[in-house]
Amino acid sequence: MASHDQQYRAGQAKGQAEEKTNQMLGNVKDKAQQSKDQTSDTMGSAWDKTKESKDQSGSYMSEKAGQARDKASQMGQATKDKASQMAQSTKETAEAGKEKTGGMMQRTGETVKNMAAGATEAVKNTLGMGGGNEESGHTATGGTTGLGRETKTTTTTRRTNV
């Protein structure tokens, strides 16, 4: 019954990790969209100002507008780069969470499998289906507990001819 609880908790942890990843990706996408919109607005405003300034001041203002446009373009690229970095970081965090959850589920499965094998051997030996009439020692080892400690189950059966 404990293994079922462990599997259930592992599944819950994996689901929560995926949900958190999806939320983080959603937040990153929202922020990237906001940055894109803000950059677009800034560039639109800069372009409008450029047209006005060019009409009013001639070449001097045209040069300044070109600089403003270049600066807005640089800001837009920096925003895109930052959003891309944030998305990559979120993706790596999500992958690490998935790997951690998968490893825990594998260890739990191995532990359950080894415990079942040990129990099967004990039942066979108890019912006299496990081998000859000599003293036998059976050991089942398996994996680690959730706390990193190794588990070991040993069953010894002594038979006498009756």
C-alpha positions in Angstrom: 0.0 0.0 0.0 2.9 2.3 0.7 4.1 1.9 -2.9 0.8 3.0 -4.2 1.0 6.2 -2.0 4.5 6.8 -3.3 3.4 6.5 -6.9 0.5 8.7 -6.2 2.7 11.4 -4.6 5.2 11.1 -7.4 2.5 11.6 -10.0 1.2 14.6 -8.1 4.7 16.1 -7.9 5.1 15.6 -11.6 1.8 17.2 -12.3 2.6 20.1 -10.1 5.9 20.6 -11.8 4.3 20.6 -15.2 1.6 23.0 -14.1 4.3 25.4 -12.6 6.2 25.1 -15.9 3.2 26.0 -17.9 2.4 28.9 -15.6 6.0 30.2 -15.9 6.0 29.8 -19.7 2.7 31.7 -19.8 4.2 34.5 -17.7 7.3 34.7 -19.9 5.1 34.8 -23.0 3.0 37.6 -21.5 6.0 39.6 -20.6 7.6 39.1 -24.0 4.3 40.2 -25.6 4.2 43.3 -23.4 7.8 44.1 -24.2 7.1 43.7 -27.9 4.0 45.9 -27.7 5.9 48.5 -25.7 8.8 48.4 -28.2 6.4 48.7 -31.1 4.7 51.7 -29.5 8.1 53.3 -28.8 9.2 52.7 -32.4 5.9 54.1 -33.7 6.2 57.2 -31.6 9.8 57.6 -32.6 8.8 57.3 -36.3 6.0 59.8 -35.9 8.4 62.2 -34.1 10.9 61.6 -36.9 8.5 62.7 -39.5 7.5 65.8 -37.6 11.1 66.7 -36.8 12.2 66.2 -40.4 9.5 68.4 -41.7 10.3 71.1 -39.2 14.1 71.1 -38.9 15.6 69.5 -42.0 18.7 67.3 -41.9 19.7 67.9 -38.3 16.4 66.5 -37.0 16.5 63.7 -39.6 19.9 62.6 -38.2 18.5 62.7 -34.6 15.5 60.7 -35.6 17.7 58.1 -37.2 19.6 57.8 -33.9 16.3 57.4 -32.0 15.2 54.7 -34.5 18.5 52.9 -34.0 18.2 53.1 -30.3 14.6 51.9 -30.3 15.7 49.0 -32.5 18.5 48.1 -30.1 16.1 48.2 -27.2 13.7 46.0 -29.1 16.5 43.5 -29.8 17.6 43.6 -26.2 14.0 42.9 -25.1 13.8 39.9 -27.4 17.1 38.6 -26.2 16.0 38.9 -22.5 12.7 37.2 -23.2 14.5 34.4 -25.1 16.9 33.9 -22.1 13.9 33.8 -19.7 12.1 31.2 -21.8 15.2 29.0 -22.0 15.8 29.2 -18.3 12.1 28.3 -17.7 12.5 25.4 -20.1 15.6 24.1 -18.4 14.0 24.4 -14.9 11.0 22.4 -16.2 13.2 19.7 -17.7 15.1 19.4 -14.5 11.8 19.0 -12.6 10.6 16.3 -15.0 13.9 14.4 -14.7 13.8 14.6 -10.9 10.2 13.3 -10.8 11.0 10.5 -13.3 14.0 9.3 -11.3 12.0 9.2 -8.1 9.3 7.1 -9.9 11.9 4.7 -11.3 13.4 4.2 -7.8 10.0 3.6 -6.3 9.2 1.1 -9.0 12.4 -0.8 -8.5 11.9 -0.9 -4.7 8.3 -2.2 -5.2 9.5 -4.8 -7.7 12.3 -6.0 -5.4 9.9 -6.2 -2.4 7.5 -8.2 -4.4 10.2 -10.6 -5.5 11.3 -11.1 -1.9 7.8 -11.7 -0.8 7.2 -14.2 -3.6 10.3 -16.2 -2.6 9.2 -16.2 1.1 5.8 -17.6 0.2 7.3 -20.2 -2.1 9.7 -21.3 0.7 6.9 -21.4 3.2 4.8 -23.6 1.0 7.7 -25.9 0.1 7.9 -24.8 -3.5 11.2 -22.9 -3.2 13.8 -25.7 -3.5 15.2 -28.8 -1.8 15.0 -29.9 1.8 18.2 -28.2 2.8 18.7 -24.9 4.6 18.4 -22.1 2.2 18.9 -18.4 2.5 17.3 -16.0 0.1 18.2 -12.4 -0.2 16.4 -9.7 -2.2 18.1 -6.4 -2.5 16.7 -3.4 -4.2 17.2 0.2 -5.0 17.0 2.9 -2.4 14.4 4.3 -0.2 13.1 7.8 -0.8 15.7 9.0 1.7 18.7 7.5 -0.2 19.2 4.4 2.0 19.5 1.0 0.5 16.9 -1.6 1.3 17.7 -5.3 1.9 15.2 -8.1 2.8 16.6 -11.4 3.9 14.4 -14.5 4.5 15.9 -17.8 5.9 13.9 -21.0 6.0 15.0 -24.2 7.7 13.3 -27.4 6.8 13.5 -30.7 8.5 12.2 -34.0 7.2 9.2 -35.0 9.1 
